[in-house]
């Protein structure tokens, strides 16, 4: 009789444990199930600065929460700028695209879209450039310059992104602010002249650059 009770108790425990484990797994599956969601933002700061500078930069992003803390993001934009320094007179304009993801490092319990994040992206730009003056050494060591016709070029870079976002009151609007340390990986060249400006990357006289954006975003 005691053995029967022991076996009954033992198998009851196994059944209960198995049922609880299955329930937890089902809960996790439900918790991590992707639901279509998107946030669309536009960079107001750089668009506003463009009214007072040579650099005209218009950019926005689309992001989607993939898991609890991971968000996929795509940036698209257009930049027009000039470079007049050290004897160079160059201009460039064209679209750019950046793809990547970020991880929420800390967020609000009441709204998990609020918080601080860090991530990375790869960027590409396909643009037109023109060199009206490129400094060269002339006859007898004198300084002079030559011009080149407009050409189509492309550049590629990687960048980190560090920022934060916060909801505006109880509305579907958010403020999203971030900085982007960038490293230029590869650029096509015209007559072996490295580009002075890369749309989306900025002035590229150096391999490293720093970008920033102040976005107003809408979540739906």
PLY file of the C-alpha trace (Angstrom):
ply
format ascii 1.0
element vertex 220
property float x
property float y
property float z
element edge 219
property int vertex1
property int vertex2
end_header
0.00 0.00 0.00
2.82 2.33 0.86
4.60 1.53 -2.41
1.45 2.37 -4.37
1.14 5.71 -2.61
4.81 6.45 -3.23
4.55 5.68 -6.97
1.33 7.68 -7.23
2.96 10.66 -5.52
6.10 10.37 -7.66
4.25 10.30 -10.99
1.98 13.13 -9.83
5.07 15.26 -9.22
6.46 14.39 -12.68
3.16 15.27 -14.32
2.89 18.55 -12.42
6.49 19.49 -13.24
6.03 18.66 -16.92
2.79 20.61 -17.12
4.33 23.64 -15.39
7.37 23.54 -17.67
5.18 23.38 -20.76
3.12 26.28 -19.44
6.29 28.35 -18.86
7.51 27.56 -22.37
4.15 28.57 -23.83
4.31 31.80 -21.82
7.80 32.55 -23.12
6.73 31.86 -26.67
3.81 34.23 -26.28
6.00 36.82 -24.58
8.61 36.83 -27.35
6.21 36.56 -30.26
6.84 39.35 -32.76
3.94 41.70 -33.31
4.13 44.14 -36.25
5.20 47.51 -34.85
7.02 50.48 -36.33
8.43 53.80 -35.27
9.08 56.46 -37.90
11.20 59.51 -37.14
12.61 62.61 -38.82
15.75 64.53 -37.83
14.62 68.08 -37.09
17.96 69.38 -35.81
20.10 68.84 -38.91
17.27 69.91 -41.20
17.03 73.17 -39.23
20.79 73.77 -39.18
20.80 73.45 -42.96
18.98 76.77 -43.23
22.10 78.50 -41.85
24.97 76.43 -43.29
26.30 74.96 -46.52
25.41 71.47 -45.38
21.85 70.46 -46.31
21.03 67.21 -44.54
17.61 65.58 -44.49
17.31 62.18 -42.85
14.83 59.93 -41.09
14.55 56.42 -39.73
12.19 53.46 -39.44
12.63 51.02 -36.55
10.80 47.93 -35.35
11.02 46.09 -32.05
12.07 42.52 -32.87
12.46 41.10 -29.35
12.09 42.55 -25.88
15.27 44.62 -26.14
16.44 44.39 -29.76
15.22 46.82 -32.41
16.01 46.72 -36.12
16.50 50.16 -37.72
16.96 51.66 -41.18
18.03 55.25 -41.89
17.49 56.99 -45.21
18.43 60.49 -46.22
19.87 63.01 -48.65
22.81 65.35 -48.18
24.27 68.23 -50.17
27.49 69.91 -49.06
30.62 71.78 -50.21
34.28 71.59 -49.16
36.47 74.67 -49.52
39.70 74.23 -47.61
43.46 73.85 -48.24
43.05 74.73 -51.90
40.17 72.32 -52.53
36.84 73.44 -53.94
34.55 70.42 -54.03
30.85 69.66 -53.80
28.82 66.47 -53.43
25.18 65.50 -53.20
23.22 62.28 -53.12
21.15 59.78 -51.10
22.38 57.39 -48.43
21.10 54.34 -46.58
22.05 52.83 -43.20
20.91 49.45 -41.85
21.47 47.99 -38.40
20.06 47.29 -34.96
20.31 48.51 -31.38
19.86 47.02 -27.92
17.92 48.71 -25.12
20.39 48.99 -22.25
17.82 50.41 -19.81
14.15 51.12 -20.22
11.04 52.25 -18.39
8.89 49.59 -16.74
5.71 51.37 -17.73
6.81 51.93 -21.34
9.60 49.70 -22.64
10.13 51.96 -25.65
11.51 54.63 -23.32
15.16 54.26 -22.38
18.80 54.26 -23.45
20.25 52.12 -26.24
23.41 51.24 -28.13
23.97 49.47 -31.42
25.59 49.57 -34.83
24.88 50.14 -38.52
26.45 49.79 -41.93
26.06 52.73 -44.30
26.30 53.30 -48.05
26.04 56.41 -50.20
25.76 56.77 -53.97
26.40 60.37 -54.93
27.62 62.87 -57.48
30.74 64.90 -56.81
32.53 67.73 -58.60
36.02 69.14 -58.05
36.25 72.73 -59.23
39.76 73.02 -57.81
42.31 70.45 -56.62
45.70 71.78 -55.49
48.74 70.50 -57.42
52.37 71.51 -57.61
53.03 73.47 -60.81
56.14 74.38 -62.80
59.07 75.37 -60.62
57.30 74.27 -57.46
54.57 76.90 -57.71
51.12 76.08 -56.34
48.27 75.78 -58.78
45.01 73.84 -59.14
43.13 71.81 -61.70
39.43 71.02 -62.14
37.66 67.73 -62.79
34.26 67.09 -64.38
31.34 65.82 -62.28
31.36 62.08 -61.60
29.32 59.42 -59.80
30.93 57.76 -56.78
30.04 55.51 -53.86
31.27 55.12 -50.27
30.70 52.64 -47.45
31.17 52.93 -43.70
30.31 51.44 -40.32
29.05 53.34 -37.32
28.03 52.86 -33.71
24.90 54.47 -32.35
24.35 55.57 -28.74
21.20 57.37 -27.68
17.90 57.48 -25.91
14.22 58.07 -26.50
11.32 59.29 -24.41
7.58 59.49 -24.97
5.93 62.88 -25.22
3.27 62.78 -22.49
0.66 60.11 -23.34
0.87 60.63 -27.10
2.28 58.24 -29.74
5.10 60.75 -30.34
8.66 60.30 -29.05
11.87 62.31 -28.92
14.85 60.24 -30.07
18.40 61.63 -29.70
21.59 59.80 -30.67
25.24 60.21 -31.62
27.09 58.13 -34.22
30.87 57.59 -34.21
31.71 56.59 -37.81
34.56 54.92 -39.67
34.87 55.13 -43.47
35.69 51.68 -44.85
35.86 52.17 -48.64
35.27 54.81 -51.32
35.55 54.80 -55.07
37.78 57.58 -56.40
38.10 59.88 -59.38
41.68 59.91 -60.69
42.80 58.53 -57.29
41.53 61.63 -55.44
39.91 60.66 -52.16
36.47 62.20 -51.59
36.30 65.30 -49.43
32.56 64.86 -48.72
30.44 61.71 -48.43
26.68 62.23 -48.05
25.50 60.57 -44.85
29.05 60.32 -43.50
30.08 63.97 -43.61
33.39 65.54 -44.53
35.74 62.65 -45.13
39.20 64.20 -45.13
39.73 61.77 -42.21
38.54 58.18 -41.81
36.72 58.95 -38.54
33.75 61.23 -38.12
30.98 61.95 -35.61
27.32 62.38 -36.45
24.30 63.28 -34.36
20.54 63.57 -34.75
17.55 64.94 -32.83
14.41 63.20 -34.05
10.71 63.52 -33.52
9.20 60.06 -33.99
5.76 58.48 -34.23
5.01 54.94 -33.01
2.21 52.85 -34.50
0 1
1 2
2 3
3 4
4 5
5 6
6 7
7 8
8 9
9 10
10 11
11 12
12 13
13 14
14 15
15 16
16 17
17 18
18 19
19 20
20 21
21 22
22 23
23 24
24 25
25 26
26 27
27 28
28 29
29 30
30 31
31 32
32 33
33 34
34 35
35 36
36 37
37 38
38 39
39 40
40 41
41 42
42 43
43 44
44 45
45 46
46 47
47 48
48 49
49 50
50 51
51 52
52 53
53 54
54 55
55 56
56 57
57 58
58 59
59 60
60 61
61 62
62 63
63 64
64 65
65 66
66 67
67 68
68 69
69 70
70 71
71 72
72 73
73 74
74 75
75 76
76 77
77 78
78 79
79 80
80 81
81 82
82 83
83 84
84 85
85 86
86 87
87 88
88 89
89 90
90 91
91 92
92 93
93 94
94 95
95 96
96 97
97 98
98 99
99 100
100 101
101 102
102 103
103 104
104 105
105 106
106 107
107 108
108 109
109 110
110 111
111 112
112 113
113 114
114 115
115 116
116 117
117 118
118 119
119 120
120 121
121 122
122 123
123 124
124 125
125 126
126 127
127 128
128 129
129 130
130 131
131 132
132 133
133 134
134 135
135 136
136 137
137 138
138 139
139 140
140 141
141 142
142 143
143 144
144 145
145 146
146 147
147 148
148 149
149 150
150 151
151 152
152 153
153 154
154 155
155 156
156 157
157 158
158 159
159 160
160 161
161 162
162 163
163 164
164 165
165 166
166 167
167 168
168 169
169 170
170 171
171 172
172 173
173 174
174 175
175 176
176 177
177 178
178 179
179 180
180 181
181 182
182 183
183 184
184 185
185 186
186 187
187 188
188 189
189 190
190 191
191 192
192 193
193 194
194 195
195 196
196 197
197 198
198 199
199 200
200 201
201 202
202 203
203 204
204 205
205 206
206 207
207 208
208 209
209 210
210 211
211 212
212 213
213 214
214 215
215 216
216 217
217 218
218 219
